[in-house]
Amino acid sequence: MAAQFITFCTFHSAPIRMASSVQTWARDCYTKQTLFGVKSSNRTYVHRMVTFDSVEVEDIKEFEDILSNGKVTLSQAKREQIRIR
């Protein structure tokens, strides 16, 4: 089976959208990388209306739940449904 790499980036919504955090995963293991000049970690940010603090992701399988609990929706289809309501 081929290796599966997943990379997540969080961007500031300032005038220039700069990467503020990066996560890189190979299957279920966090890997250390540098992307856009930002060193990766296993921490991410949820919606700024919930908290400005980073949240640790111990397992990639929890990532979507962590973001969802932090009021962040990854699925474009779900985002569209929310926007239409």
MIBAPA-786474 format. One record per atom (N, C-alpha, C, O): atom name; y, z, x; residue number from 1; chain; residue in three letters. Coordinates in pm, 1 decimal, m for minus. Atoms other than C-alpha are relative to their C-alpha. Layout:
BEGIN
[r "CA"; [Y; Z; X]; NUM; "A"; "ALA"];
...
END
This chain:
BEGIN
[r "N"; [m117.9; 0.0; 84.2]; 1; "A"; "MET"];
[r "CA"; [0.0; 0.0; 0.0]; 1; "A"; "MET"];
[r "C"; [124.5; 0.0; 88.9]; 1; "A"; "MET"];
[r "O"; [130.9; 75.1; 186.3]; 1; "A"; "MET"];
[r "N"; [m123.5; 9.1; m78.0]; 2; "A"; "ALA"];
[r "CA"; [344.0; m90.2; 135.2]; 2; "A"; "ALA"];
[r "C"; [85.3; 124.1; m19.1]; 2; "A"; "ALA"];
[r "O"; [82.7; 187.3; m124.7]; 2; "A"; "ALA"];
[r "N"; [m90.1; m115.0; 7.6]; 3; "A"; "ALA"];
[r "CA"; [595.4; 183.3; 212.4]; 3; "A"; "ALA"];
[r "C"; [110.4; m27.8; m101.4]; 3; "A"; "ALA"];
[r "O"; [157.2; m140.9; m114.3]; 3; "A"; "ALA"];
[r "N"; [m107.6; 13.1; 97.7]; 4; "A"; "GLN"];
[r "CA"; [853.2; 243.8; m56.4]; 4; "A"; "GLN"];
[r "C"; [118.2; 82.3; 48.7]; 4; "A"; "GLN"];
[r "O"; [106.3; 203.1; 68.9]; 4; "A"; "GLN"];
[r "N"; [m119.7; m68.2; m44.3]; 5; "A"; "PHE"];
[r "CA"; [1205.6; 328.6; 55.6]; 5; "A"; "PHE"];
[r "C"; [102.1; m2.2; m113.0]; 5; "A"; "PHE"];
[r "O"; [124.0; m105.8; m175.7]; 5; "A"; "PHE"];
[r "N"; [m101.9; m11.1; 102.8]; 6; "A"; "ILE"];
[r "CA"; [1471.3; 451.2; m185.6]; 6; "A"; "ILE"];
[r "C"; [122.8; 62.1; 63.9]; 6; "A"; "ILE"];
[r "O"; [112.1; 162.1; 135.0]; 6; "A"; "ILE"];
[r "N"; [m124.5; m54.5; m52.5]; 7; "A"; "THR"];
[r "CA"; [1834.3; 509.9; m93.8]; 7; "A"; "THR"];
[r "C"; [96.9; 20.4; m114.0]; 7; "A"; "THR"];
[r "O"; [116.0; m69.0; m196.6]; 7; "A"; "THR"];
[r "N"; [m100.8; m33.2; 99.8]; 8; "A"; "PHE"];
[r "CA"; [2093.8; 681.2; m313.1]; 8; "A"; "PHE"];
[r "C"; [130.7; 29.5; 71.7]; 8; "A"; "PHE"];
[r "O"; [131.6; 98.6; 173.6]; 8; "A"; "PHE"];
[r "N"; [m131.7; m28.0; m56.5]; 9; "A"; "CYS"];
[r "CA"; [2464.6; 687.9; m236.4]; 9; "A"; "CYS"];
[r "C"; [90.6; 57.1; m108.0]; 9; "A"; "CYS"];
[r "O"; [86.8; 13.3; m222.9]; 9; "A"; "CYS"];
[r "N"; [m101.8; m53.7; 89.2]; 10; "A"; "THR"];
[r "CA"; [2738.0; 896.0; m396.3]; 10; "A"; "THR"];
[r "C"; [134.0; m46.7; 55.1]; 10; "A"; "THR"];
[r "O"; [159.3; m35.4; 175.0]; 10; "A"; "THR"];
[r "N"; [m128.9; 51.6; m44.2]; 11; "A"; "PHE"];
[r "CA"; [3086.4; 745.5; m383.2]; 11; "A"; "PHE"];
[r "C"; [113.3; 80.5; m61.7]; 11; "A"; "PHE"];
[r "O"; [106.8; 121.7; m177.6]; 11; "A"; "PHE"];
[r "N"; [m121.8; m61.2; 52.7]; 12; "A"; "HIS"];
[r "CA"; [3425.6; 908.8; m417.7]; 12; "A"; "HIS"];
[r "C"; [67.2; m99.3; m93.6]; 12; "A"; "HIS"];
[r "O"; [57.7; m220.2; m72.4]; 12; "A"; "HIS"];
[r "N"; [m71.1; 90.8; 90.1]; 13; "A"; "SER"];
[r "CA"; [3630.7; 767.3; m703.1]; 13; "A"; "SER"];
[r "C"; [148.7; m2.9; 32.9]; 13; "A"; "SER"];
[r "O"; [232.3; m26.9; m54.3]; 13; "A"; "SER"];
[r "N"; [m138.2; 5.8; m47.2]; 14; "A"; "ALA"];
[r "CA"; [3949.1; 782.9; m498.2]; 14; "A"; "ALA"];
[r "C"; [43.9; m146.8; 4.5]; 14; "A"; "ALA"];
[r "O"; [m35.4; m235.2; m27.9]; 14; "A"; "ALA"];
[r "N"; [m45.1; 139.8; m4.7]; 15; "A"; "PRO"];
[r "CA"; [4162.1; 469.1; m449.5]; 15; "A"; "PRO"];
[r "C"; [m94.4; m92.4; 75.8]; 15; "A"; "PRO"];
[r "O"; [m112.5; m207.5; 36.4]; 15; "A"; "PRO"];
[r "N"; [99.7; 78.2; m74.2]; 16; "A"; "ILE"];
[r "CA"; [3908.0; 346.8; m192.1]; 16; "A"; "ILE"];
[r "C"; [m133.5; 70.4; m18.7]; 16; "A"; "ILE"];
[r "O"; [m147.6; 187.2; 17.6]; 16; "A"; "ILE"];
[r "N"; [130.0; m62.4; 26.6]; 17; "A"; "ARG"];
[r "CA"; [3545.4; 409.2; m294.1]; 17; "A"; "ARG"];
[r "C"; [m79.9; 9.2; 129.2]; 17; "A"; "ARG"];
[r "O"; [m134.8; m90.0; 177.3]; 17; "A"; "ARG"];
[r "N"; [71.6; m24.4; m125.1]; 18; "A"; "MET"];
[r "CA"; [3388.4; 564.1; 15.5]; 18; "A"; "MET"];
[r "C"; [m125.5; 81.2; m28.6]; 18; "A"; "MET"];
[r "O"; [m125.3; 168.1; m115.8]; 18; "A"; "MET"];
[r "N"; [123.5; m77.2; 15.9]; 19; "A"; "ALA"];
[r "CA"; [3032.1; 694.0; 44.9]; 19; "A"; "ALA"];
[r "C"; [25.5; 143.4; 43.8]; 19; "A"; "ALA"];
[r "O"; [79.8; 167.4; 151.7]; 19; "A"; "ALA"];
[r "N"; [m18.0; m140.2; m35.4]; 20; "A"; "SER"];
[r "CA"; [3035.9; 1073.6; 39.5]; 20; "A"; "SER"];
[r "C"; [m132.9; 69.1; 27.7]; 20; "A"; "SER"];
[r "O"; [m136.6; 170.4; 97.5]; 20; "A"; "SER"];
[r "N"; [132.5; m54.7; m31.0]; 21; "A"; "SER"];
[r "CA"; [2662.7; 1144.3; 44.7]; 21; "A"; "SER"];
[r "C"; [m103.0; m111.6; m8.4]; 21; "A"; "SER"];
[r "O"; [m87.5; m206.4; m85.3]; 21; "A"; "SER"];
[r "N"; [106.4; 99.7; m3.8]; 22; "A"; "VAL"];
[r "CA"; [2349.2; 945.4; 119.2]; 22; "A"; "VAL"];
[r "C"; [m133.3; 73.9; 4.0]; 22; "A"; "VAL"];
[r "O"; [m148.7; 171.4; 77.6]; 22; "A"; "VAL"];
[r "N"; [137.8; m49.6; m5.3]; 23; "A"; "GLN"];
[r "CA"; [1982.4; 1022.4; 49.4]; 23; "A"; "GLN"];
[r "C"; [m91.3; m118.3; 24.2]; 23; "A"; "GLN"];
[r "O"; [m77.2; m222.4; m40.0]; 23; "A"; "GLN"];
[r "N"; [98.3; 105.0; m26.1]; 24; "A"; "THR"];
[r "CA"; [1699.2; 814.4; 192.1]; 24; "A"; "THR"];
[r "C"; [m138.1; 62.9; m7.6]; 24; "A"; "THR"];
[r "O"; [m166.6; 162.1; 59.5]; 24; "A"; "THR"];
[r "N"; [135.2; m51.0; 21.4]; 25; "A"; "TRP"];
[r "CA"; [1341.3; 869.5; 80.9]; 25; "A"; "TRP"];
[r "C"; [m101.1; m109.1; 31.2]; 25; "A"; "TRP"];
[r "O"; [m80.8; m225.0; m4.9]; 25; "A"; "TRP"];
[r "N"; [114.5; 88.0; m21.3]; 26; "A"; "ALA"];
[r "CA"; [1016.0; 709.0; 200.8]; 26; "A"; "ALA"];
[r "C"; [m114.9; 64.6; m75.7]; 26; "A"; "ALA"];
[r "O"; [m170.3; 166.2; m33.4]; 26; "A"; "ALA"];
[r "N"; [94.9; m60.0; 95.1]; 27; "A"; "ARG"];
[r "CA"; [772.1; 773.1; m81.6]; 27; "A"; "ARG"];
[r "C"; [55.1; 135.2; m43.0]; 27; "A"; "ARG"];
[r "O"; [162.2; 140.3; m103.4]; 27; "A"; "ARG"];
[r "N"; [m44.5; m132.3; 42.9]; 28; "A"; "ASP"];
[r "CA"; [802.4; 1150.5; m138.4]; 28; "A"; "ASP"];
[r "C"; [67.2; 79.0; 111.9]; 28; "A"; "ASP"];
[r "O"; [94.3; 197.9; 95.1]; 28; "A"; "ASP"];
[r "N"; [m55.8; m71.6; m114.9]; 29; "A"; "CYS"];
[r "CA"; [952.8; 1237.5; 202.0]; 29; "A"; "CYS"];
[r "C"; [144.0; m42.5; 26.1]; 29; "A"; "CYS"];
[r "O"; [174.5; m161.5; 34.6]; 29; "A"; "CYS"];
[r "N"; [m140.0; 25.5; m36.6]; 30; "A"; "TYR"];
[r "CA"; [1323.9; 1267.5; 276.9]; 30; "A"; "TYR"];
[r "C"; [3.6; m44.9; 145.5]; 30; "A"; "TYR"];
[r "O"; [m66.0; 13.0; 228.9]; 30; "A"; "TYR"];
[r "N"; [m13.5; 48.1; m137.5]; 31; "A"; "THR"];
[r "CA"; [1419.3; 1074.2; 591.8]; 31; "A"; "THR"];
[r "C"; [144.8; 6.6; 43.7]; 31; "A"; "THR"];
[r "O"; [235.9; m12.1; m37.1]; 31; "A"; "THR"];
[r "N"; [m135.2; m7.7; m54.6]; 32; "A"; "LYS"];
[r "CA"; [1720.4; 1115.0; 817.7]; 32; "A"; "LYS"];
[r "C"; [46.6; m139.4; 41.4]; 32; "A"; "LYS"];
[r "O"; [m18.8; m206.6; 121.2]; 32; "A"; "LYS"];
[r "N"; [m58.3; 131.1; m27.9]; 33; "A"; "GLN"];
[r "CA"; [1938.0; 802.5; 832.4]; 33; "A"; "GLN"];
[r "C"; [151.8; 14.4; 4.1]; 33; "A"; "GLN"];
[r "O"; [206.2; 117.3; m36.0]; 33; "A"; "GLN"];
[r "N"; [m145.5; 7.3; 10.2]; 34; "A"; "THR"];
[r "CA"; [2302.2; 707.5; 874.4]; 34; "A"; "THR"];
[r "C"; [33.4; m131.8; m67.8]; 34; "A"; "THR"];
[r "O"; [m11.1; m238.0; m24.4]; 34; "A"; "THR"];
[r "N"; [m36.7; 117.5; 77.0]; 35; "A"; "LEU"];
[r "CA"; [2451.6; 465.7; 621.7]; 35; "A"; "LEU"];
[r "C"; [147.4; 9.4; m33.2]; 35; "A"; "LEU"];
[r "O"; [193.3; 112.8; m81.9]; 35; "A"; "LEU"];
[r "N"; [m144.8; 1.1; 22.0]; 36; "A"; "PHE"];
[r "CA"; [2818.1; 369.0; 591.8]; 36; "A"; "PHE"];
[r "C"; [68.5; 110.6; 80.0]; 36; "A"; "PHE"];
[r "O"; [173.9; 160.0; 40.0]; 36; "A"; "PHE"];
[r "N"; [m58.2; m104.8; m83.5]; 37; "A"; "GLY"];
[r "CA"; [2885.1; 623.6; 868.7]; 37; "A"; "GLY"];
[r "C"; [m25.7; 140.6; m52.2]; 37; "A"; "GLY"];
[r "O"; [29.4; 236.7; 1.5]; 37; "A"; "GLY"];
[r "N"; [31.0; m130.1; 58.7]; 38; "A"; "VAL"];
[r "CA"; [2746.3; 908.7; 654.7]; 38; "A"; "VAL"];
[r "C"; [m145.8; 33.0; 30.7]; 38; "A"; "VAL"];
[r "O"; [m234.8; m48.2; 5.3]; 38; "A"; "VAL"];
[r "N"; [136.9; m43.3; m27.7]; 39; "A"; "LYS"];
[r "CA"; [2438.7; 1105.8; 768.5]; 39; "A"; "LYS"];
[r "C"; [m66.6; 43.2; m130.5]; 39; "A"; "LYS"];
[r "O"; [m6.7; 113.1; m212.2]; 39; "A"; "LYS"];
[r "N"; [71.5; m32.9; 123.0]; 40; "A"; "SER"];
[r "CA"; [2176.9; 1139.4; 497.3]; 40; "A"; "SER"];
[r "C"; [m43.1; 145.8; m0.8]; 40; "A"; "SER"];
[r "O"; [m57.9; 209.2; 103.7]; 40; "A"; "SER"];
[r "N"; [51.5; m135.5; 18.9]; 41; "A"; "SER"];
[r "CA"; [2062.9; 1471.3; 357.9]; 41; "A"; "SER"];
[r "C"; [m78.6; 0.4; m130.3]; 41; "A"; "SER"];
[r "O"; [m84.6; m100.8; m200.1]; 41; "A"; "SER"];
[r "N"; [72.7; m9.2; 126.4]; 42; "A"; "ASN"];
[r "CA"; [1852.0; 1593.7; 68.8]; 42; "A"; "ASN"];
[r "C"; [86.2; 68.5; m106.1]; 42; "A"; "ASN"];
[r "O"; [34.0; 134.8; m195.7]; 42; "A"; "ASN"];
[r "N"; [m93.7; m57.6; 97.1]; 43; "A"; "ARG"];
[r "CA"; [2162.7; 1703.6; m124.0]; 43; "A"; "ARG"];
[r "C"; [75.5; m114.2; m68.1]; 43; "A"; "ARG"];
[r "O"; [104.0; m216.8; m6.2]; 43; "A"; "ARG"];
[r "N"; [m72.9; 100.4; 76.1]; 44; "A"; "THR"];
[r "CA"; [2342.7; 1508.1; m395.4]; 44; "A"; "THR"];
[r "C"; [106.0; 69.4; m84.1]; 44; "A"; "THR"];
[r "O"; [112.3; 192.2; m89.2]; 44; "A"; "THR"];
[r "N"; [m105.6; m53.6; 85.6]; 45; "A"; "TYR"];
[r "CA"; [2635.8; 1552.6; m629.7]; 45; "A"; "TYR"];
[r "C"; [m22.8; m44.5; m143.7]; 45; "A"; "TYR"];
[r "O"; [m60.5; m158.8; m169.4]; 45; "A"; "TYR"];
[r "N"; [8.2; 31.3; 141.7]; 46; "A"; "VAL"];
[r "CA"; [2628.3; 1568.4; m1007.9]; 46; "A"; "VAL"];
[r "C"; [142.0; m25.9; m49.2]; 46; "A"; "VAL"];
[r "O"; [234.3; m35.1; 31.8]; 46; "A"; "VAL"];
[r "N"; [m132.6; 32.9; 53.7]; 47; "A"; "HIS"];
[r "CA"; [2921.7; 1498.0; m1239.7]; 47; "A"; "HIS"];
[r "C"; [101.6; 107.2; 35.9]; 47; "A"; "HIS"];
[r "O"; [72.7; 226.5; 26.0]; 47; "A"; "HIS"];
[r "N"; [m103.0; m94.1; m45.3]; 48; "A"; "ARG"];
[r "CA"; [3243.6; 1657.7; m1117.3]; 48; "A"; "ARG"];
[r "C"; [46.7; 94.5; m110.6]; 48; "A"; "ARG"];
[r "O"; [107.7; 197.2; m81.1]; 48; "A"; "ARG"];
[r "N"; [m35.1; m90.6; 108.8]; 49; "A"; "MET"];
[r "CA"; [3298.0; 1810.5; m1463.1]; 49; "A"; "MET"];
[r "C"; [m98.4; 117.1; m8.5]; 49; "A"; "MET"];
[r "O"; [m69.7; 217.6; m73.6]; 49; "A"; "MET"];
[r "N"; [100.9; m105.9; m0.6]; 50; "A"; "VAL"];
[r "CA"; [2982.4; 2020.7; m1405.2]; 50; "A"; "VAL"];
[r "C"; [21.4; 91.5; 120.2]; 50; "A"; "VAL"];
[r "O"; [30.4; 213.3; 104.6]; 50; "A"; "VAL"];
[r "N"; [m22.6; m75.8; m123.2]; 51; "A"; "THR"];
[r "CA"; [3034.4; 2130.2; m1042.5]; 51; "A"; "THR"];
[r "C"; [43.3; m94.3; 112.1]; 51; "A"; "THR"];
[r "O"; [8.3; m212.3; 112.4]; 51; "A"; "THR"];
[r "N"; [m36.5; 76.6; m119.2]; 52; "A"; "PHE"];
[r "CA"; [3189.6; 2012.3; m717.6]; 52; "A"; "PHE"];
[r "C"; [m97.9; 27.0; 113.8]; 52; "A"; "PHE"];
[r "O"; [m92.0; m39.3; 217.3]; 52; "A"; "PHE"];
[r "N"; [96.4; m35.7; m103.8]; 53; "A"; "ASP"];
[r "CA"; [2904.9; 2172.4; m518.3]; 53; "A"; "ASP"];
[r "C"; [m115.7; m99.6; 1.3]; 53; "A"; "ASP"];
[r "O"; [m150.2; m158.0; m101.5]; 53; "A"; "ASP"];
[r "N"; [116.2; 87.5; m9.5]; 54; "A"; "SER"];
[r "CA"; [2613.7; 1967.0; m389.3]; 54; "A"; "SER"];
[r "C"; [m123.8; 73.5; m51.3]; 54; "A"; "SER"];
[r "O"; [m128.3; 196.5; m54.6]; 54; "A"; "SER"];
[r "N"; [124.8; m52.8; 54.8]; 55; "A"; "VAL"];
[r "CA"; [2265.3; 2015.1; m535.1]; 55; "A"; "VAL"];
[r "C"; [m113.5; m50.0; 87.9]; 55; "A"; "VAL"];
[r "O"; [m119.3; m168.4; 121.0]; 55; "A"; "VAL"];
[r "N"; [111.9; 37.3; m85.9]; 56; "A"; "GLU"];
[r "CA"; [1949.7; 2017.8; m323.4]; 56; "A"; "GLU"];
[r "C"; [m109.3; m68.3; m81.6]; 56; "A"; "GLU"];
[r "O"; [m144.1; m23.1; m190.7]; 56; "A"; "GLU"];
[r "N"; [112.2; 71.8; 61.7]; 57; "A"; "VAL"];
[r "CA"; [1674.8; 1768.7; m413.0]; 57; "A"; "VAL"];
[r "C"; [m121.5; 23.8; 88.9]; 57; "A"; "VAL"];
[r "O"; [m130.0; m29.2; 199.7]; 57; "A"; "VAL"];
[r "N"; [118.4; m31.9; m80.4]; 58; "A"; "GLU"];
[r "CA"; [1341.4; 1904.3; m293.2]; 58; "A"; "GLU"];
[r "C"; [m110.3; m103.2; m16.1]; 58; "A"; "GLU"];
[r "O"; [m194.0; m119.5; 72.7]; 58; "A"; "GLU"];
[r "N"; [104.8; 97.5; 28.6]; 59; "A"; "ASP"];
[r "CA"; [1126.0; 1633.8; m451.2]; 59; "A"; "ASP"];
[r "C"; [63.8; m118.4; m72.5]; 59; "A"; "ASP"];
[r "O"; [135.3; m99.4; m170.8]; 59; "A"; "ASP"];
[r "N"; [m61.7; 119.4; 58.3]; 60; "A"; "ILE"];
[r "CA"; [1226.5; 1275.6; m534.7]; 60; "A"; "ILE"];
[r "C"; [m34.3; m12.5; m148.7]; 60; "A"; "ILE"];
[r "O"; [43.0; m70.6; m224.9]; 60; "A"; "ILE"];
[r "N"; [38.9; 7.6; 141.4]; 61; "A"; "LYS"];
[r "CA"; [1039.9; 1308.8; m866.5]; 61; "A"; "LYS"];
[r "C"; [94.6; 80.3; m88.5]; 61; "A"; "LYS"];
[r "O"; [101.7; 55.9; m209.0]; 61; "A"; "LYS"];
[r "N"; [m95.0; m81.5; 75.1]; 62; "A"; "GLU"];
[r "CA"; [1302.6; 1566.4; m972.2]; 62; "A"; "GLU"];
[r "C"; [140.1; m60.5; m3.3]; 62; "A"; "GLU"];
[r "O"; [227.1; m12.0; m75.7]; 62; "A"; "GLU"];
[r "N"; [m134.9; 52.3; m20.9]; 63; "A"; "PHE"];
[r "CA"; [1599.8; 1348.1; m876.7]; 63; "A"; "PHE"];
[r "C"; [68.9; m38.6; m131.3]; 63; "A"; "PHE"];
[r "O"; [182.1; 2.9; m156.3]; 63; "A"; "PHE"];
[r "N"; [m62.5; 44.7; 124.6]; 64; "A"; "GLU"];
[r "CA"; [1664.1; 1186.6; m1215.7]; 64; "A"; "GLU"];
[r "C"; [27.4; 118.0; m93.6]; 64; "A"; "GLU"];
[r "O"; [129.9; 120.4; m161.7]; 64; "A"; "GLU"];
[r "N"; [m22.6; m119.0; 82.8]; 65; "A"; "ASP"];
[r "CA"; [1622.8; 1521.6; m1395.7]; 65; "A"; "ASP"];
[r "C"; [119.9; 80.2; 49.0]; 65; "A"; "ASP"];
[r "O"; [199.4; 128.8; m31.4]; 65; "A"; "ASP"];
[r "N"; [m113.7; m73.1; m57.8]; 66; "A"; "ILE"];
[r "CA"; [1869.5; 1688.9; m1157.2]; 66; "A"; "ILE"];
[r "C"; [130.0; m68.1; m40.1]; 66; "A"; "ILE"];
[r "O"; [224.8; m2.0; m82.5]; 66; "A"; "ILE"];
[r "N"; [m121.9; 72.2; 37.1]; 67; "A"; "LEU"];
[r "CA"; [2125.7; 1416.4; m1221.0]; 67; "A"; "LEU"];
[r "C"; [25.1; 8.7; m150.0]; 67; "A"; "LEU"];
[r "O"; [138.9; 28.2; m192.6]; 67; "A"; "LEU"];
[r "N"; [m14.8; m6.9; 145.0]; 68; "A"; "SER"];
[r "CA"; [2061.6; 1417.8; m1595.7]; 68; "A"; "SER"];
[r "C"; [53.8; 136.8; m43.4]; 68; "A"; "SER"];
[r "O"; [142.7; 145.2; m128.1]; 68; "A"; "SER"];
[r "N"; [m49.4; m134.9; 30.6]; 69; "A"; "ASN"];
[r "CA"; [2110.5; 1795.3; m1611.5]; 69; "A"; "ASN"];
[r "C"; [145.0; 17.5; 46.0]; 69; "A"; "ASN"];
[r "O"; [218.1; 101.1; m7.2]; 69; "A"; "ASN"];
[r "N"; [m137.8; m4.0; m49.4]; 70; "A"; "GLY"];
[r "CA"; [2433.9; 1737.4; m1417.3]; 70; "A"; "GLY"];
[r "C"; [89.0; m103.0; m66.9]; 70; "A"; "GLY"];
[r "O"; [197.4; m133.4; m17.2]; 70; "A"; "GLY"];
[r "N"; [m77.5; 95.4; 81.4]; 71; "A"; "LYS"];
[r "CA"; [2555.0; 1484.5; m1679.2]; 71; "A"; "LYS"];
[r "C"; [23.0; m134.4; 69.6]; 71; "A"; "LYS"];
[r "O"; [126.8; m197.9; 50.7]; 71; "A"; "LYS"];
[r "N"; [m5.7; 131.5; m64.4]; 72; "A"; "VAL"];
[r "CA"; [2485.2; 1175.4; m1463.6]; 72; "A"; "VAL"];
[r "C"; [m115.9; m82.8; m53.7]; 72; "A"; "VAL"];
[r "O"; [m230.0; m36.5; m53.4]; 72; "A"; "VAL"];
[r "N"; [102.8; 88.3; 54.1]; 73; "A"; "THR"];
[r "CA"; [2294.1; 882.5; m1617.6]; 73; "A"; "THR"];
[r "C"; [m17.4; m119.5; 92.5]; 73; "A"; "THR"];
[r "O"; [76.6; m195.9; 113.9]; 73; "A"; "THR"];
[r "N"; [27.4; 110.3; m91.2]; 74; "A"; "LEU"];
[r "CA"; [2128.0; 636.1; m1378.3]; 74; "A"; "LEU"];
[r "C"; [m29.3; m130.3; m72.0]; 74; "A"; "LEU"];
[r "O"; [15.1; m236.6; m28.6]; 74; "A"; "LEU"];
[r "N"; [43.5; 119.5; 71.5]; 75; "A"; "SER"];
[r "CA"; [1981.2; 393.4; m1630.7]; 75; "A"; "SER"];
[r "C"; [119.4; m73.0; m62.4]; 75; "A"; "SER"];
[r "O"; [193.7; m16.0; m142.3]; 75; "A"; "SER"];
[r "N"; [m110.5; 78.8; 54.9]; 76; "A"; "GLN"];
[r "CA"; [2227.9; 115.7; m1710.4]; 76; "A"; "GLN"];
[r "C"; [m15.5; m16.5; m151.4]; 76; "A"; "GLN"];
[r "O"; [83.5; m15.3; m224.5]; 76; "A"; "GLN"];
[r "N"; [23.2; 14.4; 144.5]; 77; "A"; "ALA"];
[r "CA"; [2066.2; 69.4; m2052.9]; 77; "A"; "ALA"];
[r "C"; [40.5; 127.8; m74.7]; 77; "A"; "ALA"];
[r "O"; [101.4; 120.7; m181.4]; 77; "A"; "ALA"];
[r "N"; [m38.6; m126.3; 62.7]; 78; "A"; "LYS"];
[r "CA"; [2111.3; 439.8; m2134.3]; 78; "A"; "LYS"];
[r "C"; [151.2; 19.4; 4.5]; 78; "A"; "LYS"];
[r "O"; [210.7; 70.9; m90.2]; 78; "A"; "LYS"];
[r "N"; [m146.0; m10.7; m11.1]; 79; "A"; "ARG"];
[r "CA"; [2470.4; 428.2; m2008.0]; 79; "A"; "ARG"];
[r "C"; [67.1; m84.7; m107.7]; 79; "A"; "ARG"];
[r "O"; [167.0; m43.4; m166.6]; 79; "A"; "ARG"];
[r "N"; [m54.5; 89.0; 101.7]; 80; "A"; "GLU"];
[r "CA"; [2537.6; 137.4; m2242.6]; 80; "A"; "GLU"];
[r "C"; [m11.8; 62.9; m138.5]; 80; "A"; "GLU"];
[r "O"; [81.3; 54.2; m218.6]; 80; "A"; "GLU"];
[r "N"; [20.4; m65.5; 129.0]; 81; "A"; "GLN"];
[r "CA"; [2391.6; 329.2; m2539.1]; 81; "A"; "GLN"];
[r "C"; [100.4; 114.3; m18.3]; 81; "A"; "GLN"];
[r "O"; [156.1; 131.3; m126.8]; 81; "A"; "GLN"];
[r "N"; [m94.3; m111.2; 6.1]; 82; "A"; "ILE"];
[r "CA"; [2609.0; 631.9; m2459.1]; 82; "A"; "ILE"];
[r "C"; [141.2; m52.4; m24.2]; 82; "A"; "ILE"];
[r "O"; [216.6; 5.1; m102.8]; 82; "A"; "ILE"];
[r "N"; [m135.0; 56.8; 9.9]; 83; "A"; "ARG"];
[r "CA"; [2920.6; 414.9; m2426.3]; 83; "A"; "ARG"];
[r "C"; [27.2; m56.7; m140.4]; 83; "A"; "ARG"];
[r "O"; [139.3; m48.7; m190.5]; 83; "A"; "ARG"];
[r "N"; [m15.9; 63.2; 131.2]; 84; "A"; "ILE"];
[r "CA"; [2860.7; 238.5; m2759.7]; 84; "A"; "ILE"];
[r "C"; [19.0; 103.2; m110.7]; 84; "A"; "ILE"];
[r "O"; [88.2; 76.0; m208.9]; 84; "A"; "ILE"];
[r "N"; [m7.4; m103.5; 105.8]; 85; "A"; "ARG"];
[r "CA"; [2827.7; 561.4; m2962.2]; 85; "A"; "ARG"];
[r "C"; [138.4; 37.9; m30.4]; 85; "A"; "ARG"];
[r "O"; [161.6; 123.0; m116.3]; 85; "A"; "ARG"];
END
